Amino acid sequence: MESLDENTESESPLSKQISDLEINGVKLAESGDAKGALRKFEEAILLDPQRPSAYNNKAQTLRLFNRIEEALEDLNSAISLSNGKGKSACQAFTQRAMIYRLKERDDLAKEDFEKAAELGSEFAKAQLENE
């Protein structure tokens, strides 16, 4: 799951509330409570529909519970909202690449791994080296 926004020192009360929802969602997902986790991420998205990390975390939960098409939609949202930059984009590109690889769309997987590697993902770099 994604660690949340880097600038937590100057969080507004709303931003703190959303961060707390995401943290709780991650904990629920890690404990196997997909429904509870998804509720937390959806609540975070309702409070701030422009926050890419919430879509990214929701997508990872969906992916872990084999809801692949829904996960792709949320990853596309995370990438779009982040303008393909920053930590959320890096993680979303990596997750989407893994889905593409699962779907045997190696061309798309490679493109996303390259984008994630450019954004600093060591995992994506390793995947590219292993091709």
Rosetta blueprint (number, residue, H / E / L):
1 M L
2 E L
3 S L
4 L L
5 D L
6 E L
7 N L
8 T L
9 E L
10 S L
11 E L
12 S L
13 P H
14 L H
15 S H
16 K H
17 Q H
18 I H
19 S H
20 D H
21 L H
22 E H
23 I H
24 N H
25 G H
26 V H
27 K H
28 L H
29 A H
30 E H
31 S L
32 G L
33 D L
34 A H
35 K H
36 G H
37 A H
38 L H
39 R H
40 K H
41 F H
42 E H
43 E H
44 A H
45 I H
46 L H
47 L H
48 D L
49 P L
50 Q L
51 R L
52 P H
53 S H
54 A H
55 Y H
56 N H
57 N H
58 K H
59 A H
60 Q H
61 T H
62 L H
63 R H
64 L H
65 F L
66 N L
67 R L
68 I H
69 E H
70 E H
71 A H
72 L H
73 E H
74 D H
75 L H
76 N H
77 S H
78 A H
79 I H
80 S H
81 L H
82 S L
83 N L
84 G L
85 K L
86 G H
87 K H
88 S H
89 A H
90 C H
91 Q H
92 A H
93 F H
94 T H
95 Q H
96 R H
97 A H
98 M H
99 I H
100 Y H
101 R H
102 L H
103 K L
104 E L
105 R L
106 D H
107 D H
108 L H
109 A H
110 K H
111 E H
112 D H
113 F H
114 E H
115 K H
116 A H
117 A H
118 E H
119 L L
120 G L
121 S L
122 E H
123 F H
124 A H
125 K H
126 A H
127 Q H
128 L H
129 E H
130 N L
131 E L
